[in-house]
């Protein structure tokens, strides 16, 4: 499991859409598996679950991204990857998880 957290200034939905598009274009096997969007007053939250095939790990890796903005402040992003290990009792190969997270890191860097 790998995790990335960041905060960005900008329009909430523009950031979510840029990440959606960027992740899906980052790999031929990347797909948006499901999403959820809701708001309460001035607060917004969006959750995305992506999946892709990891050639290095020989398996599929998922990435859950949560976007949160309270009262028109910064957009907080928390992303966690999972599924990149082939071991039964402990993780021995997390390259695929880190590589998937690196795609998001690149997108965030461009949005800064």
Order of alpha helices (4+ residues) and beta strands (2+ residues): beta-alpha-beta-beta-beta-beta-alpha
